[in-house]
């Protein structure tokens, strides 16, 4: 009986994700995407580069699934998107609710709010950066979060955010792929290997 209930729950969960994905993708299809300049390789001396640093800087480290996205209203020059997350596994921190809501960089916005141009230009676009492409609905990811003002926020989306692709975690920041012979990027790749091993999903980069 428990197995049947679990099976039905998983099927319903996949059904909900499928419907959410269709709805979100339709919005993307009907809106022009603007590739924004990346945030840039800002000083990341304080961003965690090892597992011990990662734990020290976060209240919570999770393996999660993107369940749904929602447009944020009244955007500023850095668009964001609301995201509903299912917590699949707590890698560090206290156990908590199965679902949480947080925000990711990149998202829908109006030109007059995002680009600070002619106030009459109110066309809506989808603004996306190479340094944080939004994971697809249904994607699994690993990141660290901190509780601020009663809400969980991703603490370091540019450097401590991994997406599960082809059964292995990979850094979500595409800009990092172009950086060679950098000690800190190398440490982030080592941390990636560690997380893959911790989740038993791969050992090699």
DOFIBA-740481 format. One record per residue (C-alpha): residue number from 1; residue in one letter; y, z, x. Coordinates in pm, 1 decimal, decimal comma. Example, Ala and Ser with C-alpha at 12.3 -4.5 7.8 and 13.67 -1.06 7.14 Angstrom:
! DOFIBA-740481
  koltor  zagu         y         z         x
       1     a    -450,0     780,0    1230,0
       2     s    -106,0     714,0    1367,0
! end
This chain:
! DOFIBA-740481
  koltor  zagu         y         z         x
       1     x       0,0       0,0       0,0
       2     x     241,4      89,0     278,2
       3     x     161,4    -236,0     453,5
       4     x     229,1    -431,8     132,8
       5     x     560,8    -254,1      81,4
       6     x     658,4    -321,3     443,4
       7     x     562,3    -688,4     410,4
       8     x     767,8    -729,4      90,8
       9     x    1064,2    -556,0     253,4
      10     x    1050,7    -789,0     554,2
      11     x    1028,2   -1096,2     330,5
      12     x    1327,0    -977,7     127,0
      13     x    1519,6    -905,4     448,5
      14     x    1450,0   -1258,1     575,2
      15     x    1550,9   -1400,7     235,6
      16     x    1885,1   -1215,5     247,9
      17     x    1951,6   -1330,7     604,7
      18     x    1869,3   -1691,0     508,8
      19     x    2113,9   -1681,9     216,4
      20     x    2384,6   -1517,5     427,3
      21     x    2336,4   -1778,6     698,9
      22     x    2369,9   -2065,5     449,9
      23     x    2690,6   -1920,7     307,1
      24     x    2848,1   -1856,4     648,7
      25     x    2745,2   -2193,5     791,1
      26     x    2895,8   -2368,1     488,6
      27     x    3226,0   -2198,1     565,6
      28     x    3204,7   -2315,3     926,6
      29     x    3120,6   -2668,1     816,3
      30     x    3426,4   -2682,6     592,5
      31     x    3663,3   -2547,0     859,7
      32     x    3782,4   -2698,1    1186,8
      33     x    3671,0   -2501,8    1493,0
      34     x    3926,2   -2443,7    1768,5
      35     x    3793,7   -2356,7    2111,8
      36     x    4024,6   -2084,9    2231,8
      37     x    4090,9   -2016,0    2600,2
      38     x    3854,1   -1742,9    2708,9
      39     x    3973,7   -1388,9    2747,0
      40     x    3944,9   -1445,9    3121,3
      41     x    3760,3   -1250,8    3382,0
      42     x    3969,3    -941,1    3341,3
      43     x    3920,3    -653,5    3579,2
      44     x    3586,2    -505,6    3487,8
      45     x    3569,8    -226,7    3743,4
      46     x    3518,4      19,1    3459,2
      47     x    3260,2    -181,1    3267,6
      48     x    2901,7     -59,2    3308,3
      49     x    2694,2    -253,3    3557,9
      50     x    2385,8     -30,4    3569,9
      51     x    2169,6     142,5    3307,9
      52     x    2302,3     486,6    3404,9
      53     x    2663,2     367,7    3376,9
      54     x    2578,2     192,6    3049,4
      55     x    2451,4     519,2    2898,6
      56     x    2743,7     719,6    3034,4
      57     x    2999,7     488,5    2871,1
      58     x    2843,4     468,7    2525,0
      59     x    2749,8     698,2    2237,0
      60     x    2487,2     449,2    2124,9
      61     x    2291,9     156,1    2272,0
      62     x    2098,6     -51,8    2022,3
      63     x    1876,8    -350,5    1965,2
      64     x    2020,9    -493,1    1644,2
      65     x    2006,0    -792,5    1411,8
      66     x    2309,0    -977,0    1274,1
      67     x    2258,0    -954,7     896,6
      68     x    2586,8   -1096,7     768,9
      69     x    2942,2   -1191,0     864,0
      70     x    3262,4   -1147,0     667,5
      71     x    3608,5   -1283,2     737,6
      72     x    3867,4   -1032,7     851,2
      73     x    4200,6   -1057,5     673,3
      74     x    4547,0   -1017,7     827,6
      75     x    4433,9   -1135,3    1170,0
      76     x    4645,4   -1105,5    1482,6
      77     x    4639,3   -1320,2    1797,3
      78     x    4281,9   -1207,4    1869,4
      79     x    4065,6   -1304,7    1568,6
      80     x    3766,5   -1088,0    1485,2
      81     x    3483,0   -1096,7    1234,4
      82     x    3324,6    -813,7    1037,2
      83     x    2950,9    -795,7    1093,6
      84     x    2674,0    -610,9     915,6
      85     x    2411,3    -500,0    1164,7
      86     x    2058,0    -379,6    1110,4
      87     x    1956,8    -134,9    1381,8
      88     x    1607,5    -233,6    1491,1
      89     x    1579,6      14,5    1775,8
      90     x    1796,0     283,8    1933,6
      91     x    1769,2     249,6    2310,2
      92     x    2002,9     541,1    2376,3
      93     x    2171,0     795,0    2148,9
      94     x    2084,5     967,6    1824,8
      95     x    1896,6     798,3    1543,7
      96     x    2128,8     691,7    1265,2
      97     x    2163,7     479,5     952,8
      98     x    1957,9     161,1     942,8
      99     x    2266,4     -50,7     874,7
     100     x    2617,8     -29,1    1017,3
     101     x    2932,1    -242,5     999,6
     102     x    3135,0    -327,9    1308,2
     103     x    3348,2    -617,0    1439,9
     104     x    3290,1    -896,8    1690,9
     105     x    3554,3   -1106,0    1872,0
     106     x    3612,2   -1464,5    1745,4
     107     x    3658,3   -1552,2    1379,7
     108     x    3851,0   -1725,5    1103,2
     109     x    4227,2   -1709,1    1097,3
     110     x    4542,5   -1893,1     995,6
     111     x    4742,2   -2085,2    1253,8
     112     x    5067,6   -1908,2    1170,7
     113     x    4902,9   -1569,6    1245,1
     114     x    4686,0   -1657,8    1542,8
     115     x    4892,9   -1914,0    1730,1
     116     x    5234,6   -1763,4    1655,5
     117     x    5377,7   -2101,6    1567,5
     118     x    5564,9   -2238,2    1266,5
     119     x    5518,2   -1982,8     987,1
     120     x    5474,6   -2265,0     736,1
     121     x    5158,1   -2383,7     913,9
     122     x    4904,0   -2183,8     716,9
     123     x    4592,5   -2393,5     784,9
     124     x    4278,3   -2192,9     837,4
     125     x    4064,1   -2250,2    1147,0
     126     x    3763,8   -2091,6    1309,5
     127     x    3869,5   -1964,1    1652,1
     128     x    3591,9   -1920,2    1906,9
     129     x    3596,2   -1825,4    2273,5
     130     x    3345,1   -1908,3    2543,3
     131     x    3351,1   -1545,3    2649,3
     132     x    3217,8   -1438,5    2308,3
     133     x    3049,3   -1706,0    2096,3
     134     x    2945,1   -1542,4    1769,4
     135     x    2566,0   -1497,2    1761,5
     136     x    2399,3   -1672,8    1469,7
     137     x    2314,9   -1469,9    1160,9
     138     x    1960,1   -1348,0    1212,0
     139     x    2002,9   -1321,6    1590,1
     140     x    1893,5   -1009,0    1772,6
     141     x    2119,6    -854,8    2033,5
     142     x    2163,4    -552,1    2258,9
     143     x    2495,3    -377,3    2309,6
     144     x    2661,5     -39,9    2350,7
     145     x    2884,8     122,1    2090,1
     146     x    3124,0     412,8    2063,1
     147     x    3228,6     603,2    1753,8
     148     x    3604,9     567,4    1708,1
     149     x    3786,3     692,8    1399,5
     150     x    3457,5     720,4    1213,8
     151     x    3346,3     363,1    1290,8
     152     x    3119,3     220,2    1555,9
     153     x    3284,1     -35,8    1782,6
     154     x    3128,8    -253,0    2052,7
     155     x    3257,4     -97,6    2373,5
     156     x    3241,5    -396,1    2609,1
     157     x    3171,3    -723,1    2424,3
     158     x    3249,9    -944,2    2725,2
     159     x    3016,3    -783,1    2976,2
     160     x    2768,7    -558,8    2794,4
     161     x    2648,2    -781,0    2512,4
     162     x    2316,1    -965,1    2526,3
     163     x    2158,1   -1205,1    2274,4
     164     x    1784,3   -1260,3    2243,2
     165     x    1711,4   -1629,2    2310,6
     166     x    1366,1   -1775,0    2366,3
     167     x    1218,2   -1423,3    2374,4
     168     x    1450,8   -1304,5    2650,4
     169     x    1785,8   -1126,7    2653,5
     170     x    2071,6   -1328,8    2799,2
     171     x    2435,5   -1238,9    2855,4
     172     x    2640,8   -1368,4    2563,8
     173     x    2949,0   -1443,0    2776,0
     174     x    2910,5   -1811,5    2867,0
     175     x    3185,2   -1788,2    3130,5
     176     x    2961,1   -1569,6    3343,9
     177     x    2722,3   -1863,4    3388,4
     178     x    2983,4   -2043,2    3600,6
     179     x    3043,1   -1756,0    3839,8
     180     x    2839,1   -1772,9    4158,1
     181     x    2797,7   -1530,0    4446,2
     182     x    2970,3   -1247,4    4262,3
     183     x    2827,6    -901,4    4324,5
     184     x    2923,9    -763,6    3984,0
     185     x    2780,3   -1058,5    3794,2
     186     x    2463,1   -1014,3    3999,9
     187     x    2450,8    -648,7    3891,8
     188     x    2489,9    -753,4    3528,6
     189     x    2195,1    -989,5    3572,0
     190     x    1994,9    -703,9    3722,1
     191     x    2087,4    -492,3    3419,0
     192     x    1972,0    -781,0    3199,9
     193     x    1634,6    -777,6    3377,6
     194     x    1612,0    -401,9    3327,2
     195     x    1677,4    -433,3    2953,0
     196     x    1421,3    -710,1    2919,5
     197     x    1164,7    -489,4    3089,8
     198     x    1263,8    -188,3    2880,0
     199     x    1205,9    -388,4    2564,9
     200     x     896,0    -548,9    2715,7
     201     x    1031,1    -898,8    2655,1
     202     x    1046,8   -1040,4    3006,8
     203     x    1110,4    -957,9    3368,4
     204     x    1268,0   -1267,3    3516,8
     205     x    1619,3   -1407,6    3481,4
! end
